[in-house]
Amino acid sequence: MKILNRFTGKLILEIETTLRANLLGADLQGADLQGANLLGANLLGADLDFSCFPLWCGSFSMKIDTRLVWQLIAHLKRCDTSDVSKKAKKALEALEPYKNEFCRYRNDVKQI
């Protein structure tokens, strides 16, 4: 598998797909992870800012850190969710107290 910077096309990382990726502390900023199989990958401390986060089953079981949890919540809470189901709204409401946690990591992300 090759991970390329989506802006420059530069190769960031190349690994054999039969191995589990250990991306502990990797700088994946700008990486296009489309199609990457990150099943069980260790992403603790990885910088995924401005990357394309994989939203398919190949990302199940990957190990993530607190920063990425806050970042994903920040994105969810900033989406227009006016057309989601009541059940989805209830789930999003449970995230309300955490919507600005990511702001501690990035001063360019404004609180809502």
C-alpha positions in Angstrom: 0.0 0.0 0.0 1.2 3.5 -0.8 0.1 6.6 1.0 0.6 9.8 -1.0 0.3 13.4 -0.1 -3.0 14.5 -1.7 -1.6 18.0 -2.5 1.9 17.1 -3.9 1.5 13.4 -4.8 4.7 12.7 -2.9 5.0 9.3 -1.4 4.6 9.5 2.4 4.6 5.8 3.3 4.7 2.5 1.6 3.9 -0.8 3.4 3.1 -4.4 2.6 -0.6 -4.9 2.8 -0.1 -8.2 4.6 1.3 -6.4 7.7 -0.5 -4.3 10.2 0.6 -0.7 9.9 2.2 0.9 12.9 1.8 4.6 12.2 2.6 5.6 15.8 3.5 9.3 15.6 3.5 9.4 11.8 3.0 12.7 10.1 0.1 11.9 7.7 -0.9 15.5 7.2 -2.3 15.8 3.7 -2.3 12.1 3.1 -5.0 10.6 0.9 -5.9 7.4 2.7 -8.7 6.5 0.2 -8.6 2.7 -0.3 -6.0 2.2 2.5 -6.6 -0.9 4.6 -6.0 0.4 8.1 -7.7 -2.5 9.8 -5.9 -2.8 13.2 -3.5 0.0 12.3 -1.8 1.9 15.2 -2.5 5.6 14.6 -1.6 6.8 18.1 -0.1 10.2 17.8 -0.4 10.3 14.0 -1.1 13.7 12.5 -4.1 13.3 10.2 -4.8 17.0 9.8 -5.9 17.8 6.2 -5.9 14.1 5.3 -8.7 12.0 3.9 -9.9 9.9 6.8 -11.1 6.4 5.6 -14.7 5.9 6.3 -15.0 2.3 5.2 -14.6 -1.0 7.0 -10.9 -1.1 6.2 -10.4 1.4 9.1 -12.2 -0.7 11.7 -10.1 -1.7 14.7 -7.5 0.9 14.1 -6.0 2.3 17.3 -6.5 6.0 17.6 -5.6 8.6 20.3 -7.6 11.2 22.2 -6.7 14.0 19.8 -8.3 12.1 16.9 -11.4 11.4 18.9 -11.8 15.1 19.6 -11.1 16.0 16.0 -13.7 13.6 14.7 -16.3 14.9 17.2 -15.4 18.5 16.2 -16.2 17.7 12.6 -19.4 15.9 13.4 -20.6 18.8 15.6 -19.9 21.3 12.8 -22.0 19.5 10.1 -25.5 20.5 9.1 -27.5 17.7 10.7 -30.9 19.1 10.1 -32.0 16.1 8.0 -30.8 13.3 10.3 -33.1 10.9 12.2 -34.2 11.5 15.8 -32.0 8.7 16.9 -28.9 10.2 15.1 -29.7 13.6 16.7 -29.8 12.0 20.1 -26.4 10.5 19.5 -25.0 13.8 18.4 -26.5 15.5 21.4 -24.5 13.2 23.6 -21.3 14.6 22.0 -22.3 18.2 22.8 -20.1 18.6 25.9 -17.1 17.6 23.8 -17.6 19.7 20.7 -14.7 22.1 21.4 -12.1 19.8 22.9 -10.1 19.7 19.7 -9.7 23.5 19.9 -7.0 22.8 22.6 -4.9 21.2 19.9 -5.4 23.7 17.1 -5.7 27.4 17.8 -7.1 27.9 14.3 -10.2 25.9 15.1 -12.8 28.3 16.6 -15.1 27.2 19.4 -18.8 26.8 18.6 
